[in-house]
Amino acid sequence: MLDITTNPNDRLLFNQQPNDLAQSTFPANSHLLNPAIEPLNIPGYSAESSLTNSTASSFDPQTQIADFIVANAGAGFSYSASDRVSGDVADSQLKPQSQSANVNADPLTGTISASQLNFADPGNSLSIARNIVGVENGSINLTDFVGVGDSNHFYRFDINTKSNFSLRLDGLRADADVKLIQDRNHNGVVDFGETIDYSLESGIVPDVINVSNLAPGTYYVQVSSFLGNSTNYNLNLSATSIPELNISTPSGPFNSNYGYGLVNANAAVSTTLNRSNPFPDLPDLGGNNWALDAINTPEVWTQNITGNGIVVAVVDSGVDYSHPDLDDNIWRNAGEIAGNGIDDDRNGYIDDIRGWDFVASDDNPMDLDLYGHGTHIAGAIAAERNDFGITGVAPNAKIMPVRVLDTFGYGELNNVAAGIRYAADNGANVINLSLGNEFYPSNLVNDAIEYANNKGSVVVIAAGNSGFSQPDYPARNADRLGIAVGSIDINGRMADTSNRAGSTALDYLVAPGVDIYSTTPYSTYDTLTGTSMATPQVAGVAALVLNANPTLTPAQVEYILTTTANRNALIG
């Protein structure tokens, strides 16, 4: 996502960060930064999924990872890529410690007491939090003690559907505090930006937290003593599921969580070719290729449809165009003569033989990002189909590198808009935008996307990683501009941090974005996570569709992708 900082020239910046903690600007993977603000009602810019910390309202340019774009506010963005989580999470952090608590529920009240849970004392850290079952569509009552020698208690619970959450801490004899937390990067500690809400009432006044539209995921409650005071407490937790909204649209049923469903390359290309049935199924490739299997890409390759002749612009942190799995698929500007210092094609850029760097204002759009964000995206789209490394969704498409984000993921708003326009003017059939902003639209960026759309470019935009019930900007404008993309894991479950589709029908799809293995700079590969990683899957499918029929307009491509999406087996 992106963070915002004041710029003397009144321009917005994008920032990409080296971890999962988002600040206040975004690339497509961000996190909640403000523990006191509810995910859907946050004023200000925030990384793909980050909110301001209640105790630190300033934006920390080091907190988020990239995935989005921001709006006109005369401030800067920082983009954070929650899409960079490696996914190396211990089983103990992910698996419930117990699934049997419900059998001890009071038959009259349906509640569960601490004594009935029969657990060991709750852990004093996030990584050994005490597991609770039954919060979703139920009410859990716990009684315990916090104070000298036992100053923090952590409780873990899951919700599987969007819910309204309530918490009450009472029965106090001394002051205690309570927080609602989501460990977005799964590192077992509470990092900046991972507190969703909190209550710091003084004395023995009950602490209350209410969060509307809490996204599905794993959450933690922390009860802590104040200044070492000792007290008993009662803790009540409850979550009431909000029914999924299904809207009838010309493209079919639209779901408030996953939009039109999982992008389906086989169905999309088959429909483009006016086939009555999809191409025959193939055995799964498996392993690191699970994303290709999930969106049915290999079936399309058997028809010799691999993206040939299609240019996909990666407007991001640049691309390592020398990577051996990408070098043969880098776009070359045929109208430019390299190194002669002349703007041969008169497009306003001298010697732009392989794209442009809007950060350094030169012809070398090399990826200098700490995590190789742009290179990772490029590989997911069009890594070569060879005997090593990986294979992209459209392995014969060409990648146009357009650098708008610097080493730390910051990018000025005018550069992002200029990068989009450059891509459209120089023949990009598809433009991948794994960047964004949580709260405010940017007319500058919106105008650029509309310009690209009118020039014939399909614009694909990451939805963001705040766990919100609607996408960040500019993906939130996909009711009229581009395609928004959310993230799912290998089991078809939406990522906890992925922003959902929302209650307004958008051209919103989901794609694999958890633990995606792809190219990174210096001939390397890495596993990253986030809607930034899901977006290139859809961009790649758009390239396959255009390979099948290059005459299609962006509106026609969007219609084909949304009407052929797979709605089966998607969770939350």
C-alpha positions in Angstrom: 0.0 0.0 0.0 1.0 3.6 0.2 1.7 6.0 2.9 1.1 9.7 2.9 3.6 12.4 3.7 3.5 16.1 3.0 5.4 17.0 -0.1 6.6 20.6 -0.7 5.3 20.3 -4.2 1.9 19.1 -2.9 2.2 15.7 -4.7 1.2 12.3 -3.4 3.7 9.6 -2.9 3.5 5.8 -3.0 5.6 3.7 -0.7 6.5 0.1 -0.7 7.7 -1.4 2.5 9.9 -4.4 3.4 7.4 -6.0 5.7 3.7 -6.8 6.1 2.9 -3.8 8.2 1.1 -1.2 6.2 1.1 2.4 7.0 -1.0 4.9 5.2 -0.4 4.4 1.5 -0.6 1.4 -0.5 0.6 -1.0 -3.1 -1.7 -3.9 -3.3 -0.8 -5.4 0.1 -1.4 -3.4 3.2 -2.5 -3.6 6.7 -4.5 -1.8 9.4 -2.3 0.7 11.1 -4.7 2.3 13.5 -5.8 0.0 16.2 -8.5 2.4 17.3 -10.2 2.8 13.9 -12.7 0.4 12.5 -11.6 -1.1 9.2 -14.4 0.5 7.2 -14.4 4.0 8.7 -10.9 5.3 8.5 -10.1 8.9 7.5 -6.9 9.3 5.7 -4.6 7.4 3.4 -3.4 4.0 4.3 -1.4 1.3 2.8 -3.2 -1.5 1.1 -4.3 -2.6 4.5 -3.0 -0.4 7.2 -4.5 1.9 9.6 -3.0 4.5 11.9 -1.9 3.4 15.4 -4.0 4.8 18.1 -1.0 5.8 20.0 0.9 7.0 17.0 -1.2 8.9 14.5 1.7 9.9 12.3 2.4 7.8 9.3 5.6 5.8 9.5 7.1 5.4 6.0 8.7 2.1 7.0 5.5 0.3 7.9 3.9 -1.1 4.9 4.3 -3.1 1.8 3.2 -2.0 -1.7 0.1 -2.5 -3.7 -2.0 0.6 -4.3 -2.4 4.1 -5.4 -3.6 7.2 -3.6 -5.6 10.3 -4.2 -5.4 14.1 -4.5 -4.5 15.3 -1.1 -1.2 17.1 -1.6 0.4 14.4 0.5 2.6 11.4 -0.1 1.8 7.7 -0.2 3.8 4.8 1.0 3.1 1.4 -0.4 3.4 -1.7 1.6 3.3 -5.2 0.2 1.6 -7.6 2.5 2.0 -9.5 -0.7 5.5 -10.2 0.4 4.9 -12.5 3.2 6.9 -15.7 2.7 4.3 -17.9 4.2 6.8 -19.8 6.4 4.4 -19.9 9.3 4.7 -22.6 12.0 1.7 -25.0 12.2 1.3 -24.0 15.9 0.5 -20.5 14.8 -2.2 -21.6 12.3 -3.9 -24.6 13.8 -6.5 -24.3 16.6 -5.2 -25.5 19.9 -8.6 -27.1 20.6 -11.8 -27.7 18.8 -13.8 -29.1 21.7 -14.8 -26.1 23.7 -18.4 -25.9 22.4 -19.4 -29.2 24.1 -19.0 -27.4 27.4 -21.5 -24.6 26.6 -24.1 -23.9 29.2 -27.3 -25.6 27.8 -29.4 -22.6 29.0 -27.3 -19.6 28.0 -25.1 -21.1 25.3 -22.1 -19.4 26.9 -18.8 -20.9 28.0 -16.9 -20.1 31.2 -13.2 -20.2 31.7 -13.5 -23.1 34.1 -15.5 -25.1 31.5 -12.8 -24.5 28.9 -10.4 -26.6 30.9 -7.4 -25.0 29.3 -4.0 -24.2 30.7 -3.4 -20.6 31.7 -3.5 -18.4 28.6 -0.1 -17.6 27.1 1.6 -14.3 27.7 2.5 -13.8 24.1 0.7 -13.9 20.8 2.4 -17.0 19.5 1.1 -19.1 22.4 -2.4 -17.5 22.7 -5.2 -19.6 24.1 -7.5 -20.8 21.4 -11.3 -20.2 21.8 -13.9 -21.9 19.7 -17.5 -20.5 19.4 -17.1 -16.8 19.1 -18.7 -16.7 15.6 -22.5 -16.6 16.0 -22.1 -17.3 19.7 -21.1 -15.7 22.9 -18.1 -16.7 24.9 -17.6 -15.7 28.6 -14.2 -16.0 30.2 -13.2 -15.2 33.8 -9.5 -14.9 34.7 -6.9 -12.9 36.5 -4.2 -10.5 35.3 -1.6 -8.6 37.3 1.8 -9.2 39.0 3.7 -12.0 37.3 1.0 -12.5 34.7 0.5 -9.1 33.1 -0.8 -10.2 29.6 -3.3 -12.7 28.4 -3.9 -13.5 24.7 -6.9 -15.3 23.3 -7.2 -16.5 19.7 -10.4 -17.0 17.7 -11.5 -17.5 14.1 -14.4 -16.1 12.2 -15.3 -17.5 8.8 -17.8 -14.9 7.5 -17.9 -11.1 7.6 -19.3 -10.3 11.1 -20.2 -7.6 13.6 -17.9 -8.1 16.5 -18.4 -7.1 20.2 -16.2 -7.4 23.2 -16.8 -6.4 26.9 -14.2 -6.5 29.7 -15.8 -6.0 33.1 -15.7 -7.3 36.7 -12.5 -5.4 37.3 -11.0 -4.5 40.7 -8.3 -2.4 39.2 -7.5 -0.9 35.8 -6.9 -3.2 32.8 -6.9 -2.7 29.1 -8.0 -4.7 26.1 -7.1 -4.8 22.4 -8.4 -6.6 19.3 -5.4 -7.7 17.1 -4.8 -9.4 13.8 -1.3 -10.9 13.3 -1.2 -10.1 9.6 2.4 -11.3 8.9 2.0 -14.4 11.1 5.2 -13.7 13.1 3.7 -14.2 16.5 4.2 -10.7 17.8 2.1 -7.6 17.8 3.6 -5.3 15.2 2.8 -1.7 14.5 -0.5 -1.5 12.5 -1.8 -4.9 13.7 -4.1 -3.5 16.4 -7.6 -3.2 14.9 -9.3 -1.6 17.9 -8.7 -1.1 21.7 -10.3 0.3 24.8 -8.3 2.1 27.5 -11.0 3.1 30.0 -9.7 4.2 33.4 -10.2 2.5 36.7 -12.8 -0.2 36.9 -15.0 1.2 34.1 -15.9 -1.7 31.7 -13.9 -1.7 28.4 -16.0 -2.2 25.3 -15.0 -2.8 21.7 -17.4 -2.9 18.8 -16.2 -3.5 15.2 -18.6 -3.6 12.3 -18.0 -5.6 9.2 -15.0 -7.5 10.5 -13.6 -9.5 7.7 -13.1 -13.3 8.0 -9.8 -14.3 9.5 -7.9 -15.2 12.7 -8.0 -12.6 15.5 -6.5 -12.2 19.0 -7.7 -10.4 22.1 -5.1 -9.1 24.5 -6.0 -8.3 28.1 -3.3 -6.5 30.0 -2.9 -5.0 33.5 -2.3 -1.3 33.8 0.9 -0.3 35.7 1.1 -3.8 37.2 -2.3 -3.6 38.9 -3.8 -7.0 39.7 -7.4 -7.7 39.0 -9.9 -10.5 38.2 -11.9 -9.9 35.0 -14.8 -11.1 33.0 -14.3 -11.1 29.2 -17.3 -11.6 26.8 -16.7 -12.1 23.1 -19.3 -12.4 20.4 -19.5 -12.1 16.6 -22.7 -12.1 14.5 -22.3 -13.1 10.9 -23.5 -10.7 8.2 -25.2 -12.5 5.3 -23.2 -12.3 2.1 -24.8 -9.9 -0.3 -25.6 -11.3 -3.8 -26.5 -8.8 -6.4 -28.0 -9.7 -9.8 -26.0 -7.9 -12.6 -25.7 -8.2 -16.3 -22.5 -10.2 -15.7 -24.3 -12.6 -13.4 -24.5 -12.9 -9.6 -22.1 -10.5 -7.7 -21.0 -11.6 -4.2 -20.0 -9.0 -1.6 -16.9 -11.0 -0.7 -15.5 -12.5 -3.9 -17.2 -10.5 -6.5 -17.8 -12.5 -9.6 -15.5 -15.3 -8.5 -12.2 -16.9 -9.4 -10.7 -15.9 -12.8 -10.9 -18.9 -15.1 -8.5 -18.9 -18.1 -10.0 -22.0 -19.8 -13.6 -20.7 -19.7 -12.6 -17.1 -20.6 -10.6 -18.1 -23.7 -13.1 -20.8 -24.7 -15.8 -18.2 -24.6 -13.7 -15.7 -26.6 -13.4 -18.4 -29.3 -17.2 -19.0 -29.2 -16.7 -22.6 -28.0 -19.7 -24.3 -26.5 -17.4 -26.2 -24.0 -14.1 -25.5 -22.3 -10.9 -27.2 -23.5 -10.3 -30.6 -22.0 -9.0 -30.7 -18.4 -5.3 -31.6 -17.8 -3.6 -33.1 -14.8 -2.5 -30.5 -12.3 1.1 -29.3 -12.5 1.3 -29.1 -8.7 3.9 -27.7 -6.5 4.8 -24.1 -7.1 2.5 -24.1 -10.1 -0.7 -24.4 -8.0 -1.9 -21.0 -9.0 -1.7 -21.9 -12.7 -3.8 -25.0 -11.9 -6.3 -23.0 -9.9 -7.1 -20.7 -12.8 -7.0 -23.5 -15.5 -4.1 -22.0 -17.5 -2.4 -25.1 -18.9 -5.5 -26.1 -20.8 -5.3 -22.9 -22.7 -1.6 -23.4 -23.6 -2.5 -26.6 -25.4 -4.3 -24.5 -28.0 -1.1 -22.5 -28.7 -2.6 -19.5 -26.9 0.2 -18.2 -24.7 0.0 -14.4 -24.9 1.9 -14.1 -28.1 1.8 -10.6 -29.5 0.3 -9.0 -26.3 2.1 -6.4 -24.3 1.5 -6.2 -20.5 2.9 -3.1 -18.7 4.0 -3.5 -15.1 3.6 -0.1 -13.6 5.4 -0.7 -10.4 9.0 -0.7 -8.9 10.5 -1.6 -12.2 11.5 -5.0 -13.6 14.8 -6.8 -13.6 14.9 -7.2 -17.4 18.1 -9.2 -17.3 16.5 -12.0 -15.3 17.1 -15.3 -17.3 13.4 -16.2 -16.9 12.2 -12.8 -18.2 14.9 -11.5 -20.6 13.4 -12.9 -23.8 10.0 -11.5 -22.9 10.9 -7.9 -22.3 9.1 -5.4 -24.6 11.4 -3.6 -27.0 10.4 -0.2 -28.4 10.8 -0.7 -32.2 10.6 3.0 -32.9 13.6 3.9 -30.8 17.3 3.5 -31.6 19.3 2.6 -28.5 21.9 5.0 -27.2 21.8 7.7 -29.8 20.4 10.4 -27.4 17.5 11.1 -29.8 13.8 10.7 -29.3 13.4 8.7 -32.5 9.8 7.8 -32.1 8.9 11.3 -30.8 7.0 10.0 -27.8 8.7 12.4 -25.4 11.2 9.9 -24.0 14.7 9.6 -25.3 16.2 6.1 -25.8 13.2 4.3 -24.1 14.0 1.0 -25.7 12.5 -1.1 -22.9 10.3 1.3 -20.9 10.9 4.3 -18.7 11.9 5.1 -15.1 9.7 7.9 -13.8 11.5 7.9 -10.5 14.9 8.7 -11.9 13.6 10.2 -15.2 15.7 8.0 -17.4 15.5 5.1 -19.8 16.6 2.4 -17.3 13.4 0.9 -15.5 15.4 -1.6 -13.5 13.8 -3.0 -10.4 15.6 -1.5 -7.4 12.9 -2.4 -4.8 14.2 -4.2 -1.7 11.8 -7.1 -2.3 11.7 -7.1 -6.1 8.0 -6.3 -6.1 7.8 -5.4 -9.8 10.0 -8.3 -10.9 7.8 -10.8 -8.9 4.7 -9.4 -10.7 6.3 -9.6 -14.1 7.2 -13.3 -13.6 3.7 -14.2 -12.6 2.5 -12.6 -15.8 5.0 -13.8 -18.4 8.0 -15.8 -17.1 9.3 -17.8 -19.9 8.1 -21.4 -20.5 11.6 -23.0 -20.4 13.3 -25.8 -18.5 14.0 -23.9 -15.3 12.4 -21.5 -12.8 8.7 -20.8 -13.2 6.2 -20.2 -16.0 3.9 -17.2 -16.2 0.2 -17.2 -17.0 1.0 -15.8 -20.5 4.5 -17.1 -21.1 4.9 -15.5 -24.6 3.5 -12.1 -23.7 5.9 -9.1 -23.6 6.5 -7.2 -20.4 6.8 -3.4 -20.6 8.7 -2.2 -17.4 7.4 1.2 -16.1 9.1 2.3 -12.9 7.0 4.6 -10.7 8.0 3.3 -7.2 11.5 3.8 -5.6 13.7 1.5 -3.6 11.4 1.8 -0.6 8.2 1.7 -2.4 7.4 5.4 -2.5 6.1 6.9 -5.7 4.8 10.3 -6.5 1.2 10.5 -7.7 2.0 12.4 -10.8 4.6 9.7 -11.7 2.1 6.9 -11.3 -0.4 8.7 -13.5 2.4 9.4 -16.1 3.4 5.8 -16.0 -0.1 4.7 -16.8 -0.3 7.1 -19.7 3.1 6.1 -21.0 2.1 2.4 -21.1 -1.1 3.2 -22.9 0.6 5.5 -25.4 3.2 2.9 -26.2 0.9 0.1 -27.0 0.3 -1.8 -23.7 -2.7 -4.1 -24.2 -2.9 -4.7 -20.5 -1.7 -2.6 -17.5 -1.0 -4.2 -14.1 -1.4 -1.8 -11.1 -0.4 -3.6 -7.9 -0.7 -0.3 -5.9 -3.3 1.8 -4.3 -4.6 3.9 -1.4 -7.2 3.1 1.3 -9.3 6.2 1.6 -9.3 8.8 -1.1 -9.6 8.6 -4.9 -7.1 10.5 -7.0 -8.5 12.4 -10.0 -5.0 12.4 -11.5 -4.7 8.6 -11.4 -8.4 8.1 -12.3 -8.0 10.3 -15.4 -4.9 8.3 -16.4 -6.8 5.0 -16.0 -9.7 6.3 -18.0 -7.2 7.6 -20.7 -5.6 4.1 -20.9 -9.0 2.5 -21.1 -10.0 4.7 -24.0 -6.7 3.9 -25.7 -7.6 0.2 -25.5 -5.6 -0.9 -22.5 -7.2 -3.3 -20.0 -6.3 -2.0 -16.5 -6.1 -4.6 -13.7 -5.8 -3.3 -10.1 -5.1 -4.8 -6.7 -7.9 -4.6 -4.2 -5.7 -4.0 -1.2 -4.7 -5.9 1.9 -6.4 -4.1 4.8 -9.0 -6.9 5.3 -11.7 -4.3 4.5 -15.2 -5.1 3.1 -14.5 -3.0 0.0 -11.4 -2.4 -2.2 -8.9 0.4 -1.8 -8.6 3.1 -4.5 -8.3 3.0 -7.4 -9.7 -0.5 -7.4 -12.8 0.7 -5.8 -13.7 2.5 -9.0 -13.8 -0.8 -10.9 -17.6 -0.2 -11.4 -16.4 2.0 -14.3 -12.6 1.8 -14.5 -10.6 -1.4 -14.7 -10.8 -4.7 -12.9 -10.3 -5.1 -9.1 -8.6 -8.2 -7.8 -8.7 -9.9 -4.4 -6.6 -12.8 -3.1 -7.3 -16.4 -2.3 -5.1 -19.2 -1.0 -4.6 -22.7 -2.3 -7.8 -23.9 -0.6 -10.0 -21.3 -2.2 -10.3 -19.2 0.9 -9.9 -15.5 0.7 -6.8 -14.2 2.4 -7.5 -12.6 5.7 -5.9 -9.4 4.6 -7.5 -9.2 1.2 -10.1 -6.4 0.7 -13.5 -7.9 -0.3 -15.7 -6.8 -3.2 -18.2 -4.7 -1.2 -21.8 -3.9 -1.7 -21.5 -2.1 -4.9 -21.2 -4.3 -8.0 -17.7 -3.9 -9.4 -15.7 -5.8 -12.0 -14.1 -7.7 -9.1 -12.4 -11.1 -9.4 -10.3 -13.2 -7.1 -7.1 -15.0 -8.0 -4.3 -16.9 -6.2 -2.3 -14.5 -4.1 -1.0 -16.4 -1.1 2.5 -18.0 -1.2 3.1 -17.2 -4.8 6.5 -18.3 -6.1 7.9 -16.0 -8.8 11.0 -14.2 -10.2 12.9 -11.7 -8.1 16.0 -9.6 -9.0 19.5 -11.0 -9.6 18.3 -14.2 -11.2 16.5 -15.3 -8.0 13.0 -16.4 -7.0 10.9 -15.9 -3.9 7.5 -16.6 -2.4 5.3 -13.5 -1.7 1.8 -13.0 -0.6 -0.9 -10.3 -1.2 -3.3 -8.9 -3.7 -0.3 -7.6 -5.5 0.5 -11.2 -6.4 -3.1 -12.0 -7.3 -3.4 -9.1 -9.7 -0.9 -10.4 -12.3 -2.8 -13.7 -12.5 -5.8 -11.8 -13.8 -3.6 -9.6 -16.0 -2.1 -12.7 -17.5 -5.5 -14.2 -18.3 -6.5 -10.9 -19.9 -3.4 -11.3 -22.1 -4.5 -14.8 -23.1 -8.0 -13.6 -24.0 -6.5 -10.8 -26.2 -4.2 -13.3 -27.8 -7.3 -15.3 -28.8 -9.0 -12.2 -30.1 -6.9 -9.0 -30.3 -9.8 -6.9 -31.5 -11.6 -7.0 -28.2 -12.2 -3.7 -26.3 -11.4 -3.4 -22.6 -15.1 -3.5 -21.8 -15.4 -6.8 -23.7 -12.5 -8.3 -22.0 -13.8 -7.3 -18.6 -17.2 -8.8 -19.5 -15.7 -12.1 -20.6 -13.6 -12.4 -17.4 -16.4 -11.6 -15.1 -19.0 -13.8 -16.8 -16.7 -16.9 -17.0 -15.3 -16.7 -13.5 -15.6 -19.8 -11.3 -17.9 -19.2 -8.3 -17.5 -22.7 -6.9 -15.5 -23.7 -3.8 -14.7 -20.2 -2.8 -14.7 -19.5 1.0 -15.2 -16.2 2.7 
